[in-house]
């Protein structure tokens, strides 16, 4: 399969990228980044797109792919809802619409988060926005569309883009909440398996991701 990955300069995207580069089922990977990420691999290409809402000039480079693993995102800390929505909802949907037009047979995997609010009515701002994004994506006519809701994640060896809080807290928390713990290798494998084998649910909680990674 040929895969587009966004967010490789972040922890989740980088981990998923590392897995895809090692997975024999993935023959080509296109990183779509806002800024350059210094990594080389025979099956890897990079495309710099300053604004994911405006991809008209890049149609040729974004055509011919089987899947998109949308791992780009931002923390909601200190942000107002309209600003967070612009980045999380508007940008994601614009990019997804472009890919759907160019690759109607594509599978689109979106990294959401544990406790995302599917009702879009809860008190937690980021959870409402993520829920609204998931709901909109599920209405799109991709060959497959899956929303991944990981919680605590452990980085893959060699990752550069690991937040300090994960380096410190993940080893401390994981013994007490093993049911919430995933490695990014599991997340990456589950994403590839979602494309290769499918899954009966479009919203994947931690146990679903773990199960799909073993298939």
N, C-alpha and C positions, 0 to 999 in steps of 0.2 A: 504494500500500500504506500501511497504518497501522502504525506501529512504536513499540514501547516500548524505551527505552534506559535502562539502569542505569549508574551510575558516571560520569555526566557531569561530576562534580566532580574526576575524575582525568584523567590525560593521554589514555589510550586512549579512554575514553568521550566525552570532550570532542571529540577528533578525529573519531570516528565520528558524533557529533552534528552537527558542522560540515558533514560531507559530506552527511548526510541532509537537512539544511536546504537544501542547494544542489541536491540530486538531484530532478528533476521527477517521478520515479516515486514518491517518498515524499510523500503528501498530508497526513499528520498524524504528529506525533511527541509522545509522552508521555515526559517525563523522570521517572523514579521515583528520587528522591533521599532520602537521610537528612537532608541539610541543603540550604537554599535555594541555588540557583545563579542569579546575577543576569544573565539574558539574556532578550531578548524577540524573538519572530519570529511572523509571522501563523499559521504552522502548528504552533506549539509550545505545549504545556501542561506544567505541572509538578505532580507529586503527591509530597508529603512523606510518607514511610513510615518511622517511627523504627526498626522492626525488620522486616526482610523475611521473618522466620519467622512473623509474625503479620499477615496481610493481610485477615482476615475482614471488617473494616469498610470495605475499599476495593474490594470485588468489582465494584460498578457502574462505577467509574472504570477498572478493568483489563479490562473486557469489550469485545469488538469490534475486536481487533487481529490483524494478520496475522503479525507477527513480534516477537520480543524479541531485542535485542542486549545480552547480559548482559556488561557490561564492568566491573562492580564487582569490587573485589578489594583485597587488602592485601599488603604485603611480609611475608615470613616472618621477617625479621631480628629476632632477639631473642625470638621466639615459641616456645612449646612446641607439640608436635604436636596435642594435644587442643584447644588454643585456636585454632590455625590451621585445624584441621578444622572446628570449629564455624562459623567465618566462611566458609571456602571451600567445604566440602562441605555441611554441614547447612543453612546459609542459602540457598545456591544451589538445592539440591534442594527445599527448602520453597517457595521462590518459583516454581520451575519447575512443581511440582505444582499450585500455585494457578492458574497461567496455563494449564496443560493442561486443567484442569477447566473453566475459563471460555472457553477458545479452543482447542478440540480440533484445529482446522485450522491451527494456528500453526506457524511455523518458529522454532526456538530456537537462536540462535548464542551460544556460550560462548567467551569469551576465556580461553585457557589460557596456554601459554607454551612457548617452544622448550626441548626436552629434557625435556618432561613424560614421566613414567614410566608407560606403559600397563600394565606388569606389576604395579604397586603394591608391588613388592618391593625396589626399589633403596635405596641408602644415603642419597639426598638427600631430606630430609623433604618439602619443598614439592612436589617432582616426584611423589612417591608420592601425596600428597593430591590434587594436580591430576589425576593419572591416575585415581584412584578416582572423582573427580567426573565426569570425561569418561565413564568406563565406565558409571556409573549413568545419566547423561543419555542415552547411546546406547540404553539399554534402554527409555526412555520412548516413548510412542506419538504423539509429535508428527508432524505432516505431514512435517517435515524437522528434523534436528538436526545441527548442525555445530560442531566444536571447532577454534578458530583458535589456531595456535601461532606467533605472530610472535616475532621476536628483537629486533634493533635497529630502532627506529622514529624517523622524523623527523616532527616536529609540523607541523600545518597553520598557515599564517600567521594570526596573530590569536589563537592559543590562549593562555589564561591559565595553565592548569594543567599546566605542563611542568616536570618535575623538573630541578633544576640539573645532575645527572649526565648527563641526556640532552642538555641544551644544550651542555655542554662536550665530552662524549665522542663523541656521534653524528657530528659533522663530522670528528673526528679518526680515528675507527674506520672509517667507511664506505668510504674509498678502499681499505682493505686487505681488507675483507670485504664487497664489494658484493653477494655472493650471500645475505647475511643481512640486507640493508637493505631496509626497506619504509617508504613514507610512510604516514601515517595516512589520507591521502586514498585510497590503495590499499586499506587495510584496510576503510575505510568502503564503498568501491565494491564490494569483494568480498563484503561482508556483504549489501548490497542485491542483488547478482547471485545470491547463494545462495538468496535468497527468490524472485527473479524467474525464475531459470533452473535452479537446482539445481546439484549437483556430484556426481561419482561416488564421492567419498570423504567420510567423516564427520570424519576427522581431517585438518586442512589444515596442512601445514608451510609454511615461507616460500615455496617455489617454487609450491605450490598456490595460496596467497593471491595471489601475483603473477599467476599464470595466470588465476585466476577474475576478477581485477580488470580484465583486458583483454577479457573476453568481452562 
